[in-house]
Amino acid sequence: MMEDQQLLKRIALNPKVMVGKPVIKGTRLTVEYILNLLAHGATVEEILEEYDGLTLEDVQACLLFATKFLESTVFGPLVMEPV
């Protein structure tokens, strides 16, 4: 199992690539795009089959990046549920 820092090195931020959105290093696949695929039911296996050269660790890096980002973000549900 890879350490957090090793996984996070797979994510790049470059203002000249995808207008600065975090991407999987060496690709134009944004973290947002990969997470959206997962959120809409794509499996990791399907994603890896669709994008040649992508690895399990790349997908894990996207999940970890989002987790780390949200740790420092105040986030609330979109709809408040009655108490």
C-alpha positions as CSV (number, residue, x, y, z in Angstrom):
1,M,0.0,0.0,0.0
2,M,1.4,3.4,-1.0
3,E,1.9,6.2,1.5
4,D,-0.2,9.4,1.2
5,Q,2.7,11.5,-0.1
6,Q,3.5,8.9,-2.8
7,L,-0.1,8.9,-3.9
8,L,-0.4,12.7,-3.9
9,K,2.7,13.0,-6.1
10,R,0.5,11.5,-8.8
11,I,-1.7,14.7,-8.8
12,A,-0.4,17.8,-10.6
13,L,-1.6,21.5,-10.5
14,N,-0.5,23.5,-13.5
15,P,-2.3,26.7,-14.7
16,K,-1.5,25.7,-18.3
17,V,-3.2,22.3,-18.0
18,M,-7.0,22.2,-17.7
19,V,-7.0,25.8,-16.4
20,G,-5.2,24.8,-13.2
21,K,-7.5,22.1,-12.1
22,P,-5.8,19.1,-10.3
23,V,-5.1,16.4,-12.8
24,I,-3.5,13.0,-12.8
25,K,0.1,13.7,-13.6
26,G,0.9,13.2,-17.3
27,T,-2.7,13.3,-18.4
28,R,-5.5,15.8,-18.9
29,L,-7.8,13.8,-16.6
30,T,-9.0,15.9,-13.8
31,V,-9.5,14.7,-10.3
32,E,-13.0,16.1,-10.6
33,Y,-13.7,14.0,-13.7
34,I,-12.6,10.7,-12.1
35,L,-14.6,11.4,-9.0
36,N,-17.6,12.2,-11.1
37,L,-17.3,8.9,-13.0
38,L,-17.2,7.1,-9.7
39,A,-20.1,9.0,-8.3
40,H,-22.2,8.1,-11.3
41,G,-21.6,4.4,-10.9
42,A,-18.5,3.7,-13.0
43,T,-16.3,1.1,-11.3
44,V,-12.6,1.5,-10.9
45,E,-12.1,-1.4,-13.3
46,E,-14.3,0.3,-16.0
47,I,-12.3,3.5,-15.6
48,L,-9.0,1.7,-15.9
49,E,-10.2,-0.2,-19.0
50,E,-11.3,3.1,-20.6
51,Y,-8.1,5.1,-20.0
52,D,-5.0,3.3,-21.2
53,G,-2.1,3.8,-18.9
54,L,-4.2,4.8,-15.9
55,T,-3.5,2.8,-12.7
56,L,-5.3,1.9,-9.6
57,E,-3.0,4.2,-7.7
58,D,-4.0,7.1,-9.9
59,V,-7.7,6.6,-8.9
60,Q,-6.7,6.2,-5.3
61,A,-4.7,9.4,-5.6
62,C,-7.8,11.2,-6.8
63,L,-9.8,9.9,-3.8
64,L,-7.0,10.9,-1.4
65,F,-6.6,14.3,-2.9
66,A,-10.4,15.0,-2.5
67,T,-10.2,13.7,1.1
68,K,-7.3,16.0,2.0
69,F,-9.0,19.0,0.3
70,L,-12.2,18.4,2.2
71,E,-10.4,18.2,5.5
72,S,-9.7,21.9,5.3
73,T,-13.1,22.9,3.9
74,V,-16.2,23.8,5.8
75,F,-18.9,21.7,4.0
76,G,-22.5,21.3,4.7
77,P,-25.3,19.3,3.1
78,L,-27.0,20.8,0.2
79,V,-30.4,20.4,1.9
80,M,-30.9,20.8,5.6
81,E,-32.9,17.9,7.0
82,P,-35.4,18.7,9.8
83,V,-34.3,17.8,13.2
